[in-house]
Amino acid sequence: MAGFKDLKGQGHTPTLFMAFLYFDVSFMVWVMLGPLSTEISEALALTGHIMSAGEKATLLSLPILSGAFLRIILGFAVDKFGAKKTALVSQLIVIASLLMAYMLGDSITYNQLLIVAIGLGFAGASFAVALPQAGQWYPPKSQGIVLGIAGAGNIGVVIDFLFAPKIAELWGWDSVFLVGAVLAIVTLIAYFFLAKDAPANIYKPRPKKLKDYGKLLRDKDTWWFSLFYAISFGGFVGFAGYMKVYLMNTYSADMAAFGLDVLDESNVKVVAGYFGALCIFAGAILRPFGGATADKLGGIKSLYIFFGVVATLAILNAVLALPFWFAIVVLFLIMANLGMANGAVFQLVPQRFGRDIGIMTGLIGAAGGFGGTILIQTLGWSQGTFGGYSAGFIIFAGLVLIALTGISLVKTRWRTTWGIQAGGRI
């Protein structure tokens, strides 16, 4: 098993750190609309626009969907122009989107918010840049832990839920976008000076043409990995983006009582942010441990465990009217196992598609974005149609079970073909 100590003397530590930080800040601004959903709804209501459940789900899912498409484009750019140039250009677009939201402020319209949401998709697409840039520096046996560290930048969403509602309460919701822009600018400067693309003696880029995409899309393993990541990362980012809406609609009374009794905090939106951060933190911080576990046990066995727990807990949450604290524990464990599953999937991907890691990270990352979009839309549909979320959780659990079936179908072939020479445990 490649652990943290085993990375000493390998690769390029400043690049690994900057890949983490770049993805961390990017992930933070990517899902920024989620923890601000209530505040934005109230601001639009003052202008006469009352968002429906469908409009809210669309606004929250659009950065995820945009990021999914853009991951493919940025994955192509990483192979053609290099990770560093791709990251710098992408970050500038994100900064411009954040400043646009701040400058428009309370006068912003729903359609303008949709434009901002599309621009924030470039932040989500950073996944297709940060992971290849970090992975290019390290050998196959260390890919699980390395990509887990870089991918743990999704802890940025925890920062959102902890601080965005409070900043919005103190200085207005638009000020959150200014804070995000400042952090993105600082990160851009640090990244420019510290991050480096791997030299040719370590990793030789193989620029892709459009026909190369077609070739990889004809490989059935591309679709299997896409399914697994649509469940793991799609589940994580979907629940993260919708977490505040879910908690507000389901447990607002419990959170209000908790806030008044314990935190002396009457603003239930802030309390919802705290509990959302707690649940999301589990998935964000445990991604590297999922990758490390996969390095030790193999990615296939690890996914069996992580997906099995998620399916069980999702069904439990769907069929039982869980009390508040029990529901928080269940959500915490669901997010934890989804985060570890993310690490396990990307312990396998570089071993199967090592020479095409840039483009494959984009394709599979895009599937994760599509999965998150579908989950948010499903939860919004469930609430709008049935007045609750049981149907949404049942559908998600069913998809997880399909993924488990898929793992059973491919495990023998994987272990007896490319797995023999993969360089790590599968």
Secondary structure, DSSP 4 states (H G I P E B T S, - for coil): ---TGGGTTSS-HHHHHHHHHHHHHHHHHHTTTTTTHHHHHHHHHHTT----HHHHHHHHHHHHHHHHHHHHHHHHHHHHH-HHHHHHHHHHHHHHHHHHHHHHGGG--HHHHHHHHHHHHHHHTTHHHHHHHHHTTS-GGGHHHHHHHHHGGGGHHHHHHHHHHHHHHHH-HHHHHHHHHHHHHHHHHHHHHH--PPPTTT-------HHHHHHHHTSHHHHHHHHHHHHHHHHHHHHHHHHHHHHHHHHHHHHHHHIIIII----HHHHHHHHHHHHHHHHHHTHHHHHHHHHHH-HHHHHHHHHHHHHHHHHHHHHS---HHHHHHHHHHHHHHHHHHHHHHHHHHHHHSGGGHHHHHHHHHHHHHHHHHHHHHHHHHHHHHHSSSHHHHHHHHHHHHHHHHHHHHHHHHHHHTGGGGSSS--
